[in-house]
Amino acid sequence: MILSLCLLLPALGPSSQEICSAPGALPAPTLYLSQTSVKPGESVQLQCSVISQLLATRIVFCQDGEEVSSQRGLLGKLTYNSDHAISGGSSGNYSCGYEIKDNDNQVIRSQLSPPQHLIISGALPAPTLYLSQTSARPGDSVRLQCSVFSWALATRIVFFKDGEEVSSQRSLLGKLTYDYDHVVSRGSSGNYSCGYEIKGSKNQVTRSQLSPAQHLSVTGLDLKLLLGITIPAVLILAVVLYLLGKKVASLARDQRERVQRDISNTPEDHIEYASVNWLRSSKHPRPQREETPTYATVGQQRDRCH
């Protein structure tokens, strides 16, 4: 009986398998992946950086809560690498942790590093993407149709623009074509493609190749942008015209008031006298008298008589 308990104790003790599903309290290490999207047959390097004042006795690499690799810790070593050969089931979340043994030879586990997601791409045939039109104006709607032909059920359909995901939707059993209605804006010009994902028996995700890209060109002016510029301009012009009209009306009113003041301040007698003189001078012009020549002539005659 005692012998059986002794044989059972190592199995009940802490193991590297437990750290993947039940981590401890020591500070978490950091995990780096050499790449996050690979094809079957390629290799990815997993690098676990351990910062601890005590010697880590064991380094463990995990995938989706299960151990995939482990190695002994070395004195003074802070980073540990694991080269992982990619297969169809390699897609998933990867993390790492470490173990330390205390003076009583008790194993203390660390927390797991933040997970890094690895995607397997290119293992499935590419779908086909169709655009309802390849040239559109801002405000128009373009339908993107992704046709999926796969022996397995696609669990997710993804639409991309210039390599960036713009929309996704869940797949349905027996459905082969998936539509995405895209409202065109000034930034919609670019290359569009689509792909799909399939989950395996262990819930690992396998991603297809992307469809051949289809280019969408955006032409014409953006109606919203045009209205955004035109409406403020019209409002400003209306305000300027209103202020200008008000100023012109004010100047005209001031001019009329000045004229009325000038007329009211002019003496009435002076106006009548001027009118009478003008009338008299026009009706009875004064005769011009030549007195000086006459006096000169008379003087000459008197000198001759004497």
C-alpha positions as CSV (number, residue, x, y, z in Angstrom):
1,M,0.0,0.0,0.0
2,I,2.8,2.4,0.9
3,L,4.7,1.4,-2.2
4,S,1.6,2.2,-4.3
5,L,1.3,5.7,-2.8
6,C,5.0,6.4,-3.4
7,L,4.5,5.5,-7.1
8,L,1.4,7.7,-7.3
9,L,3.0,10.8,-5.8
10,P,5.1,11.8,-8.9
11,A,2.0,11.6,-11.0
12,L,0.1,13.9,-8.6
13,G,3.0,16.4,-8.4
14,P,3.2,19.6,-10.6
15,S,4.1,19.1,-14.2
16,S,4.8,21.1,-17.2
17,Q,1.4,20.1,-18.6
18,E,-0.3,21.8,-15.7
19,I,1.3,25.1,-16.4
20,C,-0.5,25.3,-19.8
21,S,-3.9,24.8,-18.3
22,A,-3.3,26.0,-14.7
23,P,-0.6,28.6,-14.5
24,G,0.9,30.0,-11.3
25,A,1.6,33.4,-9.8
26,L,5.1,34.3,-10.9
27,P,5.5,37.1,-13.3
28,A,4.6,36.2,-16.9
29,P,7.3,35.9,-19.6
30,T,6.9,37.4,-23.1
31,L,6.4,35.3,-26.3
32,Y,7.4,36.4,-29.8
33,L,6.6,34.7,-33.1
34,S,8.9,35.1,-36.1
35,Q,5.7,35.3,-38.2
36,T,2.0,35.0,-37.5
37,S,0.8,33.7,-40.9
38,V,2.4,30.7,-42.5
39,K,1.8,27.8,-44.9
40,P,2.0,24.1,-44.1
41,G,5.6,22.9,-44.3
42,E,7.1,26.1,-43.2
43,S,8.8,26.7,-39.8
44,V,8.0,29.4,-37.1
45,Q,10.4,30.2,-34.3
46,L,8.8,30.8,-30.9
47,Q,11.0,32.9,-28.5
48,C,10.2,33.1,-24.8
49,S,11.8,35.9,-22.8
50,V,12.1,35.1,-19.1
51,I,12.9,37.8,-16.5
52,S,13.3,36.3,-13.1
53,Q,15.6,36.7,-10.1
54,L,15.6,33.0,-9.6
55,L,16.8,30.3,-12.0
56,A,14.0,29.0,-14.2
57,T,14.3,25.2,-14.2
58,R,11.9,24.5,-17.0
59,I,10.5,26.5,-20.0
60,V,7.2,25.4,-21.5
61,F,5.6,26.4,-24.8
62,C,1.8,25.9,-25.1
63,Q,-0.7,25.9,-27.9
64,D,-4.4,26.4,-27.0
65,G,-3.7,25.3,-23.4
66,E,-1.6,22.2,-24.2
67,E,2.1,21.7,-24.1
68,V,3.9,21.5,-27.5
69,S,7.5,21.9,-26.4
70,S,9.6,22.3,-23.2
71,Q,13.3,22.7,-22.4
72,R,15.5,23.0,-19.3
73,G,16.5,26.4,-18.0
74,L,20.1,27.5,-17.9
75,L,21.9,29.8,-15.5
76,G,22.1,33.3,-16.9
77,K,19.9,32.6,-20.0
78,L,16.9,34.8,-20.5
79,T,15.6,33.9,-23.9
80,Y,14.6,30.4,-25.1
81,N,13.7,29.4,-28.7
82,S,11.6,26.7,-30.1
83,D,11.4,26.0,-33.9
84,H,7.9,24.8,-34.7
85,A,7.2,22.9,-37.9
86,I,3.9,24.0,-39.4
87,S,1.2,21.5,-40.2
88,G,-2.6,21.7,-40.9
89,G,-3.2,21.7,-37.1
90,S,-0.7,24.4,-36.2
91,S,-3.2,27.3,-36.3
92,G,-4.1,28.5,-32.8
93,N,-3.0,30.6,-29.8
94,Y,0.6,30.1,-28.5
95,S,2.0,31.1,-25.1
96,C,4.9,30.2,-22.8
97,G,5.6,29.9,-19.1
98,Y,8.4,28.8,-16.8
99,E,8.8,26.8,-13.5
100,I,11.1,27.4,-10.5
101,K,12.1,25.0,-7.8
102,D,12.5,26.4,-4.3
103,N,14.7,25.1,-1.5
104,D,12.3,22.4,-0.6
105,N,12.3,21.3,-4.3
106,Q,8.7,22.5,-4.7
107,V,7.7,23.6,-8.2
108,I,6.4,27.2,-8.5
109,R,4.8,28.1,-11.8
110,S,4.6,31.4,-13.6
111,Q,1.7,33.0,-15.3
112,L,1.4,32.4,-19.1
113,S,2.6,35.0,-21.5
114,P,0.0,37.0,-23.5
115,P,-1.1,34.7,-26.3
116,Q,0.1,35.1,-29.9
117,H,-2.2,33.9,-32.7
118,L,-0.7,31.8,-35.5
119,I,-2.7,31.5,-38.8
120,I,-2.2,28.8,-41.4
121,S,-2.8,30.3,-44.8
122,G,-2.7,29.0,-48.3
123,A,-3.7,25.4,-47.5
124,L,-7.2,25.8,-49.0
125,P,-8.0,26.8,-52.6
126,A,-8.8,30.4,-53.2
127,P,-12.4,31.6,-53.7
128,T,-13.5,33.9,-56.6
129,L,-14.6,37.5,-56.1
130,Y,-16.9,39.4,-58.4
131,L,-17.7,43.1,-58.3
132,S,-21.0,44.5,-59.6
133,Q,-19.1,47.4,-61.1
134,T,-15.4,48.4,-61.2
135,S,-15.9,52.2,-61.4
136,A,-18.3,54.1,-59.1
137,R,-18.9,57.5,-57.6
138,P,-19.0,58.4,-53.9
139,G,-22.4,57.5,-52.5
140,D,-22.9,54.6,-54.9
141,S,-23.2,51.0,-53.7
142,V,-21.0,48.2,-55.1
143,R,-21.8,44.6,-54.4
144,L,-18.9,42.2,-53.7
145,Q,-19.7,38.5,-54.2
146,C,-17.4,35.8,-52.9
147,S,-17.9,32.3,-54.4
148,V,-16.5,29.5,-52.1
149,F,-16.0,26.0,-53.4
150,S,-14.7,23.8,-50.6
151,W,-15.2,20.2,-49.6
152,A,-15.4,21.3,-46.0
153,L,-17.8,23.8,-44.4
154,A,-16.3,27.3,-44.4
155,T,-17.0,28.8,-41.0
156,R,-16.1,32.5,-41.8
157,I,-16.0,34.6,-45.0
158,V,-13.7,37.6,-45.0
159,F,-13.6,40.5,-47.5
160,F,-10.3,42.5,-47.8
161,K,-9.3,45.8,-49.3
162,D,-5.6,46.2,-50.0
163,G,-4.9,43.3,-47.6
164,E,-6.9,44.8,-44.7
165,E,-10.1,43.2,-43.5
166,V,-13.2,45.4,-44.2
167,S,-16.0,42.9,-43.6
168,S,-16.7,39.4,-42.5
169,Q,-19.7,37.1,-42.0
170,R,-20.5,33.6,-40.8
171,S,-21.0,30.9,-43.4
172,L,-24.2,28.8,-43.8
173,L,-24.4,25.1,-44.6
174,G,-24.9,24.6,-48.3
175,K,-24.3,28.3,-49.2
176,L,-21.6,28.9,-51.8
177,T,-21.9,32.6,-52.6
178,Y,-21.7,35.5,-50.0
179,D,-22.5,39.1,-50.8
180,Y,-21.2,42.3,-49.2
181,D,-22.8,45.7,-50.2
182,H,-20.1,48.4,-50.0
183,V,-21.1,52.0,-49.8
184,V,-18.5,53.9,-51.9
185,S,-16.6,56.9,-50.5
186,R,-13.4,58.7,-51.6
187,G,-11.3,56.2,-49.8
188,S,-12.9,53.1,-51.4
189,S,-10.5,53.0,-54.4
190,G,-8.3,50.0,-54.1
191,N,-7.8,46.2,-54.7
192,Y,-10.5,43.9,-53.2
193,S,-10.3,40.2,-52.4
194,C,-11.9,37.6,-50.2
195,G,-11.1,34.4,-48.4
196,Y,-12.6,31.9,-46.0
197,E,-11.7,30.0,-42.9
198,I,-12.4,26.4,-41.8
199,K,-12.1,25.0,-38.3
200,G,-10.7,21.5,-37.8
201,S,-11.7,18.8,-35.3
202,K,-9.5,20.4,-32.6
203,N,-11.0,23.8,-33.3
204,Q,-7.9,25.0,-35.1
205,V,-8.4,27.5,-37.8
206,T,-7.2,27.0,-41.4
207,R,-7.3,30.0,-43.8
208,S,-7.7,29.8,-47.5
209,Q,-5.7,31.6,-50.1
210,L,-7.1,35.0,-51.1
211,S,-9.1,35.4,-54.3
212,P,-7.5,37.2,-57.3
213,A,-7.8,40.9,-56.6
214,Q,-10.4,43.1,-58.2
215,H,-9.7,46.8,-58.6
216,L,-12.4,49.4,-57.8
217,S,-11.9,53.0,-59.1
218,V,-13.7,55.9,-57.6
219,T,-14.6,58.8,-59.9
220,G,-16.4,62.1,-59.6
221,L,-16.9,64.4,-56.7
222,D,-18.1,63.3,-53.3
223,L,-21.6,64.7,-52.9
224,K,-21.2,65.1,-49.1
225,L,-17.9,66.9,-49.6
226,L,-19.3,69.1,-52.3
227,L,-22.3,70.1,-50.1
228,G,-20.0,70.6,-47.2
229,I,-18.0,73.2,-49.2
230,T,-20.9,74.8,-51.1
231,I,-23.4,75.4,-48.2
232,P,-20.9,77.3,-46.0
233,A,-19.8,79.3,-49.0
234,V,-23.3,80.3,-49.9
235,L,-24.1,81.3,-46.4
236,I,-21.0,83.4,-46.2
237,L,-21.8,85.0,-49.5
238,A,-25.4,85.8,-48.3
239,V,-24.0,87.4,-45.2
240,V,-21.6,89.5,-47.2
241,L,-24.3,90.6,-49.6
242,Y,-26.6,91.5,-46.8
243,L,-24.0,93.6,-45.0
244,L,-23.0,95.2,-48.3
245,G,-26.7,96.1,-49.1
246,K,-27.2,97.5,-45.7
247,K,-24.1,99.7,-46.1
248,V,-25.2,101.0,-49.5
249,A,-28.7,101.8,-48.1
250,S,-27.1,103.6,-45.2
251,L,-24.9,105.7,-47.5
252,A,-27.9,106.6,-49.7
253,R,-30.0,107.6,-46.7
254,D,-27.1,109.8,-45.4
255,Q,-26.8,111.4,-48.8
256,R,-30.5,112.3,-49.0
257,E,-30.4,113.8,-45.5
258,R,-27.4,116.0,-46.4
259,V,-29.2,117.3,-49.5
260,Q,-32.3,118.1,-47.5
261,R,-30.3,119.9,-44.8
262,D,-28.5,122.0,-47.5
263,I,-31.8,123.0,-49.1
264,S,-33.4,123.9,-45.7
265,N,-30.4,126.1,-44.7
266,T,-30.4,128.3,-47.9
267,P,-32.1,131.9,-47.4
268,E,-35.3,132.4,-49.4
269,D,-34.7,136.2,-50.1
270,H,-31.4,135.5,-51.7
271,I,-32.9,132.9,-53.9
272,E,-35.7,135.4,-55.0
273,Y,-33.3,138.2,-55.6
274,A,-31.1,136.1,-57.7
275,S,-34.1,135.0,-59.7
276,V,-35.3,138.6,-60.2
277,N,-31.9,139.8,-61.3
278,W,-31.6,137.0,-63.7
279,L,-35.0,137.7,-65.2
280,R,-34.3,141.4,-65.5
281,S,-30.9,141.0,-67.0
282,S,-32.4,138.7,-69.5
283,K,-35.4,140.9,-70.5
284,H,-33.7,144.4,-70.4
285,P,-30.0,144.3,-71.2
286,R,-28.2,147.5,-70.3
287,P,-26.9,149.5,-73.2
288,Q,-23.2,150.0,-73.4
289,R,-22.1,153.6,-73.3
290,E,-18.8,154.8,-74.8
291,E,-18.3,158.1,-72.8
292,T,-14.6,158.2,-72.8
293,P,-14.1,158.4,-76.6
294,T,-16.8,161.2,-76.7
295,Y,-15.0,163.3,-74.1
296,A,-11.7,163.0,-76.0
297,T,-13.3,164.2,-79.2
298,V,-14.9,167.3,-77.6
299,G,-11.6,168.4,-76.1
300,Q,-9.8,168.4,-79.3
301,Q,-12.4,170.6,-81.0
302,R,-12.2,173.4,-78.3
303,D,-8.4,173.7,-78.7
304,R,-8.9,174.4,-82.4
305,C,-11.3,177.3,-81.7
306,H,-8.9,179.2,-79.6
